[in-house]
């Protein structure tokens, strides 16, 4: 497996470099990177796209809530707040300022 990866990585790097060189060559010649191919317009618009994204977000969020409930996993923020120790007064108290004597004049 190691030998396979040792051959695959340099080949992928060479292929990537070759593709960039071809793209640069087409750009210098003033040709488009991709040739134009006419096609039909898509049958959906912005409203359908936004609705689809909302549905995906709602379904994923609902799945997280259901799985957490089934596994008995609570809210991570609540768990962190419950497990945080209360601040000890001796760690919060501010010490009295200490007077520093001025050096004697020479």
Residue pairs with C-beta under 8 A, 6 or more apart in sequence:
23 33
26 32
26 33
27 33
67 73
68 74
